[in-house]
Amino acid sequence: MQAVVLSGGGATGAFEVGVLKALIKGMSPATDHQPFTFDVITGTSVGAFNATCMVLHDDPEAALDQLEDLWLNLISSHPGRTGNGIFRFRPPAQSLFSPEALMKIWPKSSVDSAPIVFF
């Protein structure tokens, strides 16, 4: 079993997308240029956000394409704004428990909005 653990740290999230892209597409010497597959992906803070976005797709490359688009076009700077945008990407805490919150950020995905059952 192979796992990926992504760290937190604001803009580190954008860096993680590049590293995942290199690993999954077999562009890294760390994997002898072989595509890397994993059974588990998890993270802390922005790493948890990236991990969640990755598991929304059956195809990791499609997930990476959407994550790359998200980081380049929605979170990074836009005309009329200052900074890199990452510090303004903070939804209300209660919205993190709702699948609808992810659909607002990631409208192209198919998020299961069925109630979560806790045991």
C-alpha positions as CSV (number, residue, x, y, z in Angstrom):
1,M,0.0,0.0,0.0
2,Q,1.3,3.4,-1.0
3,A,0.2,6.7,0.5
4,V,0.6,10.4,-0.2
5,V,0.6,12.9,2.8
6,L,0.3,16.5,1.8
7,S,1.4,19.3,4.2
8,G,-0.3,22.5,5.1
9,G,1.1,26.0,4.6
10,G,-0.9,28.2,2.3
11,A,0.9,28.5,-1.1
12,T,2.5,25.1,-0.4
13,G,-0.7,23.8,-1.9
14,A,0.2,25.1,-5.4
15,F,3.7,23.5,-5.1
16,E,2.0,20.2,-4.1
17,V,0.0,20.2,-7.4
18,G,3.3,20.4,-9.4
19,V,4.9,17.6,-7.4
20,L,1.8,15.4,-7.7
21,K,1.7,16.1,-11.4
22,A,5.4,15.0,-11.9
23,L,4.9,11.9,-9.8
24,I,1.6,10.7,-11.3
25,K,2.6,11.4,-14.9
26,G,5.9,9.6,-14.4
27,M,8.1,12.8,-14.9
28,S,10.1,12.3,-11.7
29,P,13.4,10.6,-11.3
30,A,12.3,9.7,-7.8
31,T,10.0,7.1,-9.4
32,D,12.5,6.2,-12.2
33,H,10.2,8.1,-14.5
34,Q,7.4,5.6,-13.8
35,P,3.9,6.8,-13.0
36,F,3.3,6.8,-9.3
37,T,0.0,5.3,-8.0
38,F,-1.2,5.6,-4.5
39,D,-3.9,3.9,-2.4
40,V,-4.4,6.6,0.2
41,I,-4.0,10.4,0.0
42,T,-4.4,12.7,3.0
43,G,-3.2,16.0,4.2
44,T,-3.3,18.9,6.7
45,S,-4.8,22.3,6.0
46,V,-4.2,23.2,2.4
47,G,-2.9,19.6,1.9
48,A,-6.3,18.3,3.0
49,F,-8.0,20.6,0.5
50,N,-5.8,19.3,-2.3
51,A,-6.3,15.6,-1.2
52,T,-10.1,16.1,-1.1
53,C,-10.0,17.5,-4.6
54,M,-7.9,14.6,-5.8
55,V,-10.4,12.0,-4.6
56,L,-13.3,13.7,-6.3
57,H,-12.2,12.1,-9.5
58,D,-11.6,8.5,-10.6
59,D,-8.8,9.8,-12.9
60,P,-5.9,11.4,-11.0
61,E,-4.7,13.3,-14.1
62,A,-8.1,14.9,-14.5
63,A,-8.1,15.9,-10.9
64,L,-4.6,17.4,-11.3
65,D,-5.8,19.4,-14.3
66,Q,-8.7,20.9,-12.3
67,L,-6.4,21.6,-9.3
68,E,-3.9,23.3,-11.5
69,D,-6.7,25.4,-13.0
70,L,-8.0,26.3,-9.6
71,W,-4.6,27.4,-8.3
72,L,-3.7,29.3,-11.4
73,N,-7.0,31.0,-12.1
74,L,-9.0,31.2,-8.9
75,I,-6.6,31.4,-6.0
76,S,-3.7,33.4,-7.6
77,S,-3.7,37.1,-8.2
78,H,-6.3,38.8,-10.3
79,P,-6.3,42.4,-11.5
80,G,-7.4,44.8,-8.8
81,R,-6.3,42.5,-6.0
82,T,-3.1,42.5,-4.1
83,G,-1.0,39.6,-2.9
84,N,-1.3,36.0,-4.1
85,G,-4.9,35.4,-3.2
86,I,-4.2,32.4,-0.9
87,F,-4.8,34.3,2.3
88,R,-8.4,35.3,1.1
89,F,-9.3,31.7,0.4
90,R,-10.9,30.9,3.7
91,P,-14.5,29.6,3.7
92,P,-16.5,29.8,6.9
93,A,-15.6,26.8,9.1
94,Q,-19.2,25.4,9.2
95,S,-19.3,25.2,5.3
96,L,-16.4,22.7,5.4
97,F,-18.9,20.0,6.5
98,S,-21.1,20.5,3.5
99,P,-20.6,18.9,0.1
100,E,-22.4,21.9,-1.4
101,A,-19.4,24.0,-0.3
102,L,-17.1,22.0,-2.5
103,M,-19.5,22.3,-5.4
104,K,-19.3,26.1,-5.2
105,I,-15.5,26.0,-5.4
106,W,-15.4,23.1,-7.8
107,P,-18.5,23.2,-10.0
108,K,-17.3,20.7,-12.6
109,S,-17.0,17.9,-10.1
110,S,-19.6,15.4,-9.1
111,V,-19.7,15.6,-5.4
112,D,-22.0,13.2,-3.6
113,S,-24.3,15.3,-1.5
114,A,-25.8,12.4,0.4
115,P,-25.9,12.8,4.2
116,I,-22.8,11.6,6.0
117,V,-23.6,8.9,8.6
118,F,-21.5,9.0,11.8
119,F,-21.1,5.9,13.9
